[in-house]
Amino acid sequence: MELLDNIENVHTTEMGVDRIKRNIGVDVEDIVEYCKDKIKQDNAVIEMKGKNYYVTVDGVIITVNASSYTIITAHKEKK
């Protein structure tokens, strides 16, 4: 999987940090590492739709741009 092969390139913007933390309700020091750890979990489902990867894991969906590996957003999965 290309996203996993390039996990070290995954990053986000300053605005992305606040948005991701707020959307999924976590307060961690390094939100990028938190998301990378989620993406690497065995139970993570990674799908590519258009220009983005959507990683569904532990009730959270993480959206990553496929060309820049920027975490665009993350939100709680709707039940």
C-alpha positions in Angstrom: 0.0 0.0 0.0 1.5 3.3 -1.2 0.3 5.3 1.9 2.0 2.9 4.3 5.2 2.8 2.1 5.3 6.6 2.5 4.2 6.9 6.1 7.3 9.0 7.0 6.1 11.7 4.6 2.7 12.1 6.2 2.3 15.6 7.7 -0.3 18.3 8.2 -0.6 22.1 8.4 -0.8 24.2 11.5 -4.5 24.8 10.8 -4.9 21.0 10.2 -3.5 20.2 13.7 -6.3 22.2 15.5 -9.0 21.0 13.1 -8.1 17.3 13.5 -7.8 17.5 17.3 -11.2 19.3 17.5 -13.0 17.0 15.1 -11.9 13.7 16.8 -11.8 15.0 20.3 -8.2 14.1 21.2 -5.6 16.3 22.9 -2.2 14.8 22.2 1.2 16.5 21.9 1.8 15.3 18.3 -1.4 14.8 16.3 0.6 13.7 13.2 2.3 10.8 15.1 -1.1 9.9 16.6 -2.6 9.7 13.0 0.4 7.8 11.7 0.0 5.2 14.5 -3.7 4.9 13.6 -3.0 4.4 9.9 -0.4 1.7 10.7 -2.8 -0.4 12.8 -3.7 -3.8 11.5 -7.4 -3.0 11.7 -7.1 0.2 9.6 -9.0 0.1 6.3 -7.3 2.3 3.7 -9.3 3.2 0.6 -8.2 5.6 -2.2 -11.0 7.7 -3.7 -10.1 10.3 -6.2 -7.0 12.2 -5.0 -7.3 11.2 -1.3 -6.8 8.2 0.9 -9.5 7.6 3.5 -8.3 5.6 6.5 -11.1 4.2 8.7 -9.9 2.9 12.1 -11.3 2.8 15.6 -14.4 4.9 14.7 -12.3 7.7 13.0 -11.9 8.5 9.4 -8.5 10.2 8.5 -8.3 11.9 5.1 -4.9 12.1 3.5 -4.0 13.7 0.2 -2.5 11.0 -2.0 0.1 13.2 -3.8 1.4 15.4 -0.9 0.7 13.0 2.0 -0.9 15.9 3.9 -3.5 14.9 6.5 -6.4 17.1 5.4 -8.8 16.3 8.2 -10.1 13.6 10.4 -13.6 13.1 11.8 -15.6 10.6 13.8 -17.3 7.9 11.8 -21.0 8.5 11.6 -22.9 5.5 13.0 
